[in-house]
Amino acid sequence: MLGLSAVPLLPLAGQVLLPGLPTAWLVSDPRYCAAISDLLAQPPAQRWLAFPRIAPGWECDDGCAPPLLPIVSAARLVHVHALRDGAYHIVVVGDGRWHLDEQPSARPYRVAQLVRLPDMPLDDATVARVRAAVCRLVHRPAAIDDEIACLLDPEQYSPSLVLDRLAALSLVDPDLRQRYLECGSIDERLQLIGGVDSSCGGLAALN
């Protein structure tokens, strides 16, 4: 799949979704609840959305739409639980790297066309470095549980996907996560991950 059209955008100021792992969110803003409701009316294969980061340093009090960083991980909506107050608990899985081009929207939320960025090939030496990074994380005391460790097995999953999952677990700072997402160099991605303490994210909120 090379492109997606009219993808709902749920902008975030201080968080960045990375590819590879399920992530839970609380959606309570009426605009974004409308986006989830609209997605639920679509077949499961068409339930795509994106969480672009609001450009750092942006401040505006006149109600104008904030500028968005153009590189995102598209998110597949894989689980939804409706709450009594109209909010939703959702689970999404980030998938790849995409460039967004915002489109006019007739709905209360913003939408964009997403174009997938090409994956970078990994040579044997880089694959070996990914395996070594996995070993360091898996053998760190109390770092991750067995279920997550299975998702980091480079024998079962592509090394590129494993590298993204390592980043999702290890990088907490949103600037580092956005830098990882935008990075065109596998070496730089590995350097960003190396030496960072792992931290599994919890439930985020879209207020």
C-alpha positions in Angstrom: 0.0 0.0 0.0 1.7 3.2 -1.2 -1.0 5.8 -0.3 -4.0 6.5 1.9 -6.6 9.3 1.4 -8.8 11.2 3.8 -7.0 9.8 6.9 -8.3 11.4 10.1 -5.6 13.3 12.0 -5.5 13.4 15.8 -2.7 15.9 16.5 -0.5 15.6 19.6 1.7 18.2 21.2 4.1 16.1 23.2 3.9 12.5 22.0 5.0 10.6 18.9 3.7 7.2 17.8 6.4 4.9 16.5 5.8 1.8 14.3 5.5 -1.7 15.5 3.7 -2.1 18.8 0.1 -1.8 20.0 -0.4 1.5 21.8 -3.5 2.5 23.9 -5.0 6.0 23.8 -7.9 7.7 25.5 -9.9 9.8 23.0 -12.2 12.3 24.7 -12.2 15.4 22.4 -15.5 15.5 20.6 -13.8 16.1 17.2 -11.6 13.0 17.6 -14.5 11.0 19.0 -16.3 11.8 15.7 -13.2 10.5 13.8 -13.3 7.2 15.7 -17.1 6.9 15.1 -16.5 7.5 11.4 -13.8 4.9 11.2 -16.0 2.3 12.9 -18.4 2.7 10.0 -15.7 1.6 7.7 -14.5 -2.0 7.0 -11.6 -3.0 9.4 -9.0 -2.8 6.6 -9.9 0.9 6.0 -9.6 2.0 9.6 -6.5 4.1 9.4 -5.6 7.3 11.3 -2.5 9.3 12.1 -1.2 11.1 15.2 1.0 13.9 13.8 3.0 15.9 16.2 2.2 19.5 16.6 5.2 21.6 15.6 7.2 22.3 18.8 7.1 25.9 20.0 3.7 26.6 18.4 1.5 28.9 20.4 -1.8 30.5 19.3 -4.8 31.7 21.1 -7.0 32.7 18.1 -8.3 29.2 17.4 -6.3 28.6 14.3 -5.2 25.1 13.4 -1.7 24.3 14.7 1.0 23.4 12.1 1.9 19.7 12.0 5.1 17.9 11.4 4.8 16.1 8.1 6.4 12.7 8.9 4.2 10.3 10.8 3.6 6.6 11.4 0.2 5.6 10.1 -1.9 3.9 12.7 -4.2 0.9 12.2 -7.2 1.0 14.5 -7.3 -2.5 16.0 -9.5 -2.2 19.1 -12.2 0.2 20.3 -14.0 0.4 23.6 -16.8 3.0 23.8 -17.2 4.7 27.2 -20.5 5.9 28.7 -19.4 9.6 28.5 -18.9 9.3 24.7 -15.1 8.9 24.9 -13.2 6.0 23.5 -10.4 3.8 24.7 -8.6 2.7 21.5 -5.6 0.6 20.6 -3.6 1.3 17.4 -0.5 -0.2 15.8 1.9 2.1 14.1 2.8 1.0 10.6 5.8 2.4 8.7 6.7 5.9 7.9 4.5 8.2 5.9 4.5 11.8 4.6 1.2 13.6 5.2 -0.3 16.2 2.9 -3.3 17.8 4.6 -6.6 17.9 2.6 -9.7 20.0 3.0 -12.1 18.4 5.5 -15.9 18.6 5.7 -15.7 16.8 9.1 -14.9 18.4 12.5 -11.4 16.8 12.4 -8.5 17.4 10.0 -7.6 14.8 7.3 -4.7 14.2 5.1 -3.4 12.0 2.3 -0.5 9.8 3.4 2.2 8.6 1.1 4.4 5.7 2.4 8.1 6.4 2.5 10.3 3.6 1.2 11.8 1.2 3.7 15.6 1.1 3.9 17.4 -2.2 3.2 19.5 -3.7 6.0 22.8 -5.4 5.2 24.1 -8.4 7.2 26.3 -6.2 9.4 23.3 -4.0 10.4 21.1 -7.0 11.0 23.8 -8.3 13.4 23.8 -5.0 15.2 20.0 -5.1 15.6 20.3 -8.6 17.1 22.9 -7.4 19.5 20.7 -4.5 20.6 17.8 -6.9 21.2 20.1 -9.1 23.4 21.1 -6.1 25.5 17.5 -5.1 26.1 16.1 -8.6 26.7 18.8 -9.5 29.2 18.5 -6.2 31.2 16.9 -7.0 34.6 13.1 -6.3 34.7 13.3 -4.6 31.3 10.5 -6.3 29.4 8.2 -9.3 29.9 8.3 -12.5 27.8 5.4 -11.4 25.6 7.3 -8.3 24.4 10.5 -10.3 24.1 8.8 -12.6 21.6 7.9 -9.5 19.5 11.6 -8.6 19.3 12.7 -12.0 17.9 14.6 -11.2 14.6 14.1 -14.8 13.5 10.3 -14.3 13.4 10.1 -10.7 12.4 12.0 -8.5 9.9 15.0 -6.7 11.4 13.5 -3.4 10.4 10.3 -4.0 12.3 12.3 -5.3 15.3 14.4 -2.1 15.2 11.2 0.0 15.2 9.9 -2.0 18.2 13.1 -1.4 20.1 12.7 2.3 19.5 9.1 2.3 20.6 10.2 0.6 23.9 13.4 2.5 24.5 12.8 6.1 23.4 10.7 8.2 25.7 11.5 11.8 24.8 9.2 13.0 22.0 12.0 14.9 20.3 14.1 11.7 20.1 11.0 9.7 18.9 10.3 12.2 16.1 14.0 12.3 15.2 13.9 8.5 14.9 10.8 8.5 12.8 12.3 11.0 10.4 15.8 9.5 10.3 17.0 8.2 7.0 20.0 6.4 8.3 19.9 2.9 10.0 23.1 3.7 11.8 21.6 6.9 13.3 18.5 4.9 14.4 20.7 2.4 16.2 22.7 5.2 17.8 19.5 6.8 19.1 18.4 3.5 20.6 21.8 2.5 22.1 22.3 3.2 25.8 18.7 4.4 26.4 16.8 2.8 29.3 13.7 1.0 28.1 10.3 2.3 29.1 6.9 1.0 28.0 4.4 3.7 27.5 1.1 3.8 29.2 -2.3 5.2 28.4 -2.1 8.5 26.6 -4.8 11.1 26.5 -6.3 13.2 23.7 -8.2 15.9 25.6 
